[in-house]
């Protein structure tokens, strides 16, 4: 006898959200598995959304499911989260059959899937974390704008035949900025260079003189001045924004203190940005693997007919993943944390830089999950225990080969070694 799908939510609602309106469908299932559907259409104005909440309460519907359509779901979620258990899901998990789509059918299809608990819910942090996340992402976007302006300035210098990037590691460092100030003020490069160079600058005066032997037109000079003025204005906005972020992050000072013990995290703002993305409550993620998958630092499972089509990481974690990669890069380059640097060097030999740094990123995120779950600071000794040799020192051949592979060695077959010693090419 075929298994019958279990009804988890006898009374639930599916909502198809659009920009100006939404369609809600309440599915009420009785003990005989007979379902009655009630349809209503509401606008997305606040007053109509309150009427939607009243309609759900009148029909004793506490469980609601809707798809995340752009930003249009946010006002609906803000109104319903006070009285209902809202399940927000990605549209790909509730997509209807092509050719059978209408707004009412979409809402009904969402309700039918949700009542059987066949919908994967997205992680939506509490309101306070969402506010902190919004400000942190705005701070990141302002950083992107500054980077874009720096690229434009570099393009202007290149078209004017100034090669500051050839003699300075940072075109916007102290020495390069002083030289650029003089170029913009005077309009030519006939000025004394030695007083402008920092004592740590490795480039000689002759090299710098040759690099600034260009021609700065009036238009390019004024353009660079405007772009630098824009960068200064954005820097002021970021300073004001950081004060607001610090104010809203006051309730999470214990978690910030824990994150500052993680290798590669030295800035309080970096710790706050991580909390803004993943929250402070790790109970929403069943295991550290779920958190890694949600952040987009775990390999995909795409296998068919016994063949793995791809193991690439997903595109999730647009804001979190680049931040954690920067943390992993900083941690893998310092000898203060050998458990991170040594692991990176081992992986680098056989997996390459990109895959190795993603592995370190996942290790750091896993450590953060355990730290928040146990309310404990980062403990490097836990990684040193795994490096100790086994007490028995007895290994099977398979275990020995696996140990050698983890140390970076490549295992070749005996036939390949014999052919190589005889002068033949080894087997691929």
C-alpha positions as CSV (number, residue, x, y, z in Angstrom):
1,X,0.0,0.0,0.0
2,X,1.4,3.4,-0.9
3,X,2.4,5.7,1.9
4,X,0.1,8.6,2.4
5,X,1.6,12.1,2.8
6,X,1.3,13.3,6.4
7,X,-0.6,16.5,6.9
8,X,1.5,18.6,9.3
9,X,-0.4,21.9,9.2
10,X,-4.2,21.2,9.0
11,X,-4.9,24.9,8.8
12,X,-2.3,26.9,6.9
13,X,-2.0,29.8,4.4
14,X,0.0,30.2,1.2
15,X,0.7,33.7,0.0
16,X,1.7,34.7,-3.5
17,X,3.4,38.1,-3.1
18,X,3.7,40.8,-5.7
19,X,4.7,44.5,-5.7
20,X,1.2,46.0,-5.3
21,X,-0.9,43.1,-4.2
22,X,-0.9,39.6,-2.8
23,X,-3.1,36.6,-3.1
24,X,-3.7,34.5,0.1
25,X,-5.1,31.0,0.2
26,X,-6.1,29.3,3.4
27,X,-6.1,25.5,3.2
28,X,-8.2,23.8,5.9
29,X,-7.9,20.0,6.0
30,X,-10.3,17.9,8.1
31,X,-9.7,14.4,9.6
32,X,-10.7,12.7,6.4
33,X,-8.0,14.6,4.5
34,X,-10.6,16.7,2.7
35,X,-9.2,20.2,2.1
36,X,-11.2,23.4,1.7
37,X,-9.5,26.5,0.1
38,X,-10.4,30.1,0.9
39,X,-9.0,32.8,-1.4
40,X,-8.6,36.5,-0.7
41,X,-6.7,39.3,-2.5
42,X,-5.1,42.1,-0.5
43,X,-3.0,45.1,-1.5
44,X,0.4,45.6,0.0
45,X,-0.5,48.8,1.8
46,X,-0.1,48.6,5.6
47,X,-3.8,48.9,6.3
48,X,-4.6,46.0,4.0
49,X,-1.8,43.9,5.4
50,X,-3.4,44.4,8.9
51,X,-6.7,43.3,7.4
52,X,-4.9,40.2,6.1
53,X,-3.6,39.5,9.7
54,X,-7.2,39.9,11.0
55,X,-8.5,37.6,8.3
56,X,-6.0,34.9,9.3
57,X,-6.8,35.3,13.0
58,X,-10.5,35.1,12.3
59,X,-10.0,31.8,10.5
60,X,-7.6,30.5,13.3
61,X,-4.7,30.3,10.9
62,X,-1.3,30.6,12.6
63,X,1.0,29.0,10.0
64,X,1.8,31.0,6.9
65,X,4.1,30.3,4.0
66,X,5.2,32.7,1.3
67,X,8.0,33.0,-1.3
68,X,10.8,35.6,-1.1
69,X,10.0,37.8,-4.0
70,X,12.6,40.6,-4.1
71,X,12.0,42.9,-1.2
72,X,8.3,42.8,-1.5
73,X,8.0,40.1,1.2
74,X,9.5,42.3,3.9
75,X,6.5,44.5,4.7
76,X,4.2,41.4,4.7
77,X,6.7,39.6,7.0
78,X,6.9,42.5,9.4
79,X,3.1,42.6,9.9
80,X,2.5,38.9,10.1
81,X,5.5,37.8,12.3
82,X,3.7,39.3,15.4
83,X,0.7,37.0,15.2
84,X,1.7,34.1,12.9
85,X,4.5,31.6,12.3
86,X,5.8,32.7,9.0
87,X,7.8,30.4,6.7
88,X,9.7,32.3,4.1
89,X,11.0,30.1,1.2
90,X,13.0,30.5,-2.0
91,X,10.8,30.6,-5.1
92,X,12.6,27.6,-6.6
93,X,11.2,25.4,-3.9
94,X,7.5,26.3,-4.6
95,X,7.6,26.9,-8.3
96,X,4.4,25.7,-10.0
97,X,4.3,23.7,-13.3
98,X,4.9,25.8,-16.4
99,X,1.7,26.6,-18.3
100,X,-0.5,26.1,-15.1
101,X,0.4,29.4,-13.4
102,X,-2.0,32.0,-12.2
103,X,-1.8,34.1,-9.0
104,X,-4.6,32.0,-7.3
105,X,-3.0,28.7,-8.4
106,X,0.4,29.8,-7.1
107,X,-1.1,30.6,-3.7
108,X,-3.0,27.4,-3.6
109,X,0.1,25.4,-4.7
110,X,2.2,27.0,-1.9
111,X,-0.5,26.1,0.6
112,X,-0.7,22.5,-0.6
113,X,3.1,22.0,-0.3
114,X,3.3,23.8,3.0
115,X,0.5,21.8,4.7
116,X,2.5,18.6,4.1
117,X,5.8,20.3,5.3
118,X,7.4,19.9,1.9
119,X,8.8,23.5,1.9
120,X,12.3,24.4,3.0
121,X,12.2,27.4,5.2
122,X,14.8,30.2,4.9
123,X,16.7,31.6,7.9
124,X,15.2,34.9,9.0
125,X,17.0,36.4,12.0
126,X,15.2,38.4,14.7
127,X,14.2,42.0,14.1
128,X,17.2,43.5,16.0
129,X,19.7,41.4,13.9
130,X,17.9,42.3,10.7
131,X,18.4,46.0,11.6
132,X,22.0,45.5,12.3
133,X,22.5,43.4,9.1
134,X,20.9,46.2,7.0
135,X,23.3,48.8,8.4
136,X,26.4,46.5,8.0
137,X,25.5,45.8,4.4
138,X,25.1,49.5,3.7
139,X,28.6,50.0,5.2
140,X,29.9,47.3,2.9
141,X,28.3,48.9,-0.1
142,X,29.9,52.2,0.7
143,X,33.2,50.5,0.8
144,X,32.5,49.1,-2.7
145,X,31.7,52.7,-3.9
146,X,35.1,53.9,-2.5
147,X,36.9,51.0,-4.3
148,X,35.1,52.0,-7.6
149,X,36.3,55.6,-7.2
150,X,39.9,54.4,-6.5
151,X,39.8,52.4,-9.7
152,X,38.6,55.5,-11.6
153,X,41.4,57.6,-10.2
154,X,43.8,54.9,-11.2
155,X,42.4,55.0,-14.7
156,X,42.8,58.8,-14.9
157,X,46.5,58.5,-13.7
158,X,47.1,55.8,-16.3
159,X,45.7,57.9,-19.2
160,X,47.9,60.8,-18.0
161,X,50.9,58.5,-18.1
162,X,51.6,58.6,-14.4
163,X,52.9,55.2,-13.2
164,X,52.4,55.5,-9.4
165,X,51.3,51.9,-9.2
166,X,54.7,50.8,-10.5
167,X,56.7,52.3,-7.6
168,X,54.1,52.2,-4.8
169,X,52.4,49.1,-3.4
170,X,49.4,51.3,-2.4
171,X,48.6,54.2,-4.7
172,X,46.5,55.7,-2.0
173,X,49.1,55.3,0.8
174,X,50.9,58.2,2.6
175,X,53.7,58.8,0.1
176,X,51.7,58.3,-3.0
177,X,48.9,60.6,-1.7
178,X,51.4,63.4,-0.9
179,X,52.8,63.2,-4.4
180,X,49.3,63.2,-5.9
181,X,48.5,66.3,-3.8
182,X,51.5,68.1,-5.2
183,X,50.6,67.0,-8.8
184,X,47.0,68.3,-8.4
185,X,48.1,71.6,-6.8
186,X,51.0,72.4,-9.2
187,X,49.8,70.7,-12.4
188,X,53.3,69.4,-13.1
189,X,56.0,67.1,-11.6
190,X,58.8,69.7,-11.1
191,X,58.8,69.6,-7.3
192,X,61.0,68.2,-4.6
193,X,60.1,64.5,-4.0
194,X,62.4,63.5,-1.1
195,X,60.3,65.3,1.7
196,X,57.1,63.6,0.5
197,X,58.4,60.0,0.7
198,X,57.9,58.0,3.9
199,X,61.1,56.5,5.4
200,X,59.7,53.0,4.8
201,X,59.2,53.6,1.1
202,X,61.4,51.2,-0.9
203,X,61.3,53.1,-4.2
204,X,64.2,55.5,-4.9
205,X,63.7,59.2,-5.8
206,X,64.9,58.5,-9.3
207,X,62.3,55.7,-9.8
208,X,59.5,58.0,-8.4
209,X,60.7,60.9,-10.6
210,X,60.5,58.6,-13.7
211,X,57.0,57.3,-12.7
212,X,55.5,60.9,-12.4
213,X,56.9,62.1,-15.7
214,X,53.5,62.5,-17.4
215,X,51.1,65.2,-18.5
216,X,48.1,66.0,-16.3
217,X,45.4,67.8,-18.3
218,X,43.0,70.3,-16.7
219,X,40.0,68.0,-17.2
220,X,41.7,64.9,-15.7
221,X,43.0,67.0,-12.7
222,X,39.6,68.4,-11.9
223,X,38.0,64.9,-12.3
224,X,40.5,63.4,-9.8
225,X,39.8,66.3,-7.3
226,X,36.0,65.6,-7.5
227,X,36.5,61.8,-7.0
228,X,38.8,62.4,-4.0
229,X,36.2,64.8,-2.6
230,X,33.6,62.1,-3.1
231,X,35.8,59.5,-1.3
232,X,36.2,61.9,1.7
233,X,32.5,62.4,1.9
234,X,31.8,58.7,1.9
235,X,34.5,58.2,4.6
236,X,32.6,60.7,6.7
237,X,29.3,58.8,6.1
238,X,31.0,55.5,7.1
239,X,32.3,57.0,10.3
240,X,28.8,58.2,11.3
241,X,27.4,54.8,10.2
242,X,29.9,53.0,12.4
243,X,28.8,54.9,15.4
244,X,25.2,53.9,14.8
245,X,26.3,50.2,14.2
246,X,28.2,50.2,17.5
247,X,25.2,51.6,19.3
248,X,22.9,48.9,18.0
249,X,25.5,46.2,18.7
250,X,25.6,46.9,22.5
251,X,23.4,43.9,23.4
252,X,25.8,41.5,21.6
253,X,29.0,42.5,23.3
254,X,29.6,39.0,24.8
255,X,29.4,37.4,21.3
256,X,31.6,40.2,19.9
257,X,34.2,39.4,22.6
258,X,34.1,35.7,21.6
259,X,34.6,36.5,17.9
260,X,37.6,38.7,18.7
261,X,39.5,35.6,19.9
262,X,39.1,34.0,16.4
263,X,42.2,34.0,14.2
264,X,42.0,36.7,11.6
265,X,39.3,38.8,13.4
266,X,41.0,41.9,14.9
267,X,38.3,44.5,14.2
268,X,35.2,45.0,16.3
269,X,33.3,46.0,13.1
270,X,34.2,42.7,11.4
271,X,32.8,40.8,14.4
272,X,29.6,42.8,14.3
273,X,29.2,42.2,10.5
274,X,29.5,38.4,11.1
275,X,26.9,38.6,13.9
276,X,24.6,40.7,11.6
277,X,24.7,37.8,9.0
278,X,24.4,34.7,11.1
279,X,22.9,36.0,14.3
280,X,23.9,35.1,17.8
281,X,21.6,32.1,18.3
282,X,23.1,28.9,16.7
283,X,20.1,26.8,17.6
284,X,18.5,27.8,14.2
285,X,21.3,25.8,12.5
286,X,21.1,22.1,13.4
287,X,24.8,21.5,13.0
288,X,27.9,23.4,11.8
289,X,27.5,21.7,8.4
290,X,24.1,23.4,8.0
291,X,25.7,26.8,8.8
292,X,28.5,26.1,6.3
293,X,26.0,25.1,3.6
294,X,23.9,28.2,4.3
295,X,27.0,30.5,4.1
296,X,28.0,28.9,0.7
297,X,31.4,27.5,1.8
298,X,30.4,23.8,1.5
299,X,30.6,21.7,-1.7
300,X,27.4,21.0,-3.6
301,X,25.8,17.6,-3.9
302,X,25.1,17.1,-7.6
303,X,25.3,13.4,-8.5
304,X,23.5,11.5,-11.1
305,X,24.0,7.9,-12.4
306,X,26.9,7.5,-10.0
307,X,28.8,10.5,-11.4
308,X,29.4,13.7,-9.5
309,X,28.7,16.5,-11.9
310,X,30.1,19.3,-9.8
311,X,31.4,20.0,-6.2
312,X,31.7,23.7,-6.5
313,X,30.5,25.9,-3.7
314,X,27.2,27.7,-4.1
315,X,26.6,31.4,-4.7
316,X,25.1,31.8,-1.2
317,X,26.5,34.2,1.4
318,X,27.0,37.2,-0.9
319,X,28.0,39.4,2.0
320,X,29.2,36.8,4.6
321,X,31.5,34.7,2.4
322,X,33.8,37.5,1.1
323,X,34.2,38.7,4.7
324,X,35.1,35.2,6.0
325,X,37.5,34.7,3.1
326,X,39.3,37.9,4.2
327,X,39.4,36.6,7.7
328,X,40.8,33.2,6.5
329,X,43.5,35.0,4.4
330,X,44.7,37.0,7.4
331,X,44.7,33.9,9.6
332,X,46.6,31.7,7.1
333,X,49.4,34.2,6.7
334,X,50.4,34.6,10.4
335,X,52.6,32.2,12.5
336,X,50.6,33.2,15.6
337,X,48.1,30.5,14.7
338,X,50.0,27.5,13.4
339,X,47.0,25.2,13.4
340,X,45.5,27.4,10.7
341,X,48.7,28.2,8.7
342,X,49.9,24.6,8.7
343,X,46.5,23.3,7.5
344,X,46.5,25.9,4.7
345,X,50.0,24.9,3.6
346,X,49.1,21.2,3.6
347,X,46.0,21.8,1.4
348,X,47.8,24.3,-0.8
349,X,50.2,21.6,-2.1
350,X,47.5,19.4,-3.6
351,X,44.3,21.5,-3.8
352,X,45.6,25.0,-4.8
353,X,45.0,28.4,-3.2
354,X,41.3,28.9,-3.9
355,X,40.1,25.6,-2.6
356,X,42.5,25.8,0.3
357,X,41.3,29.2,1.5
358,X,37.6,28.1,1.2
359,X,38.5,25.1,3.4
360,X,40.1,27.4,6.0
361,X,37.0,29.6,5.8
362,X,34.8,26.7,6.5
363,X,37.0,25.7,9.5
364,X,36.7,29.2,10.9
365,X,33.0,29.3,10.5
366,X,32.7,25.8,12.1
367,X,34.7,27.1,15.1
368,X,32.3,30.1,15.3
369,X,29.3,27.8,15.4
370,X,30.8,25.8,18.3
371,X,31.9,29.0,20.1
372,X,28.4,30.5,20.1
373,X,26.8,27.2,20.9
374,X,29.0,26.5,23.9
375,X,29.6,30.2,24.8
376,X,33.4,29.6,24.8
377,X,36.3,31.5,23.3
378,X,38.4,30.1,20.4
379,X,40.6,27.2,21.6
380,X,43.6,26.4,19.4
381,X,44.5,23.4,21.6
382,X,41.6,21.5,20.1
383,X,43.3,21.5,16.7
384,X,46.6,20.4,18.1
385,X,45.0,17.3,19.6
386,X,44.1,16.1,16.2
387,X,47.7,16.4,15.0
388,X,49.0,14.0,17.6
389,X,50.0,10.5,16.4
390,X,47.7,7.6,17.4
391,X,48.6,6.0,20.8
392,X,48.8,2.4,19.3
393,X,50.8,3.5,16.3
394,X,49.3,0.6,14.4
395,X,47.7,1.4,11.0
396,X,46.2,-0.7,8.3
397,X,47.5,-0.1,4.7
398,X,44.4,1.9,3.9
399,X,44.8,4.1,7.0
400,X,48.5,4.6,6.2
401,X,47.8,5.7,2.6
402,X,45.1,8.1,3.9
403,X,47.5,9.6,6.4
404,X,50.1,10.2,3.7
405,X,47.5,11.8,1.4
406,X,46.4,14.2,4.2
407,X,50.1,15.2,4.6
408,X,50.3,16.1,1.0
409,X,51.9,13.0,-0.5
410,X,50.7,11.5,-3.8
411,X,50.4,7.7,-3.9
412,X,51.4,6.1,-7.2
413,X,50.9,2.5,-8.3
414,X,53.9,0.1,-8.4
415,X,53.5,-0.4,-12.1
416,X,53.8,3.3,-12.7
417,X,57.0,3.4,-10.6
418,X,58.5,0.6,-12.6
419,X,57.7,2.2,-15.9
420,X,59.1,5.5,-14.7
421,X,62.4,3.9,-13.6
422,X,62.7,2.2,-17.0
423,X,62.3,5.5,-18.9
424,X,58.7,5.1,-19.9
425,X,56.1,7.8,-19.3
426,X,54.1,7.2,-16.1
427,X,50.4,6.4,-16.5
428,X,48.1,9.3,-16.2
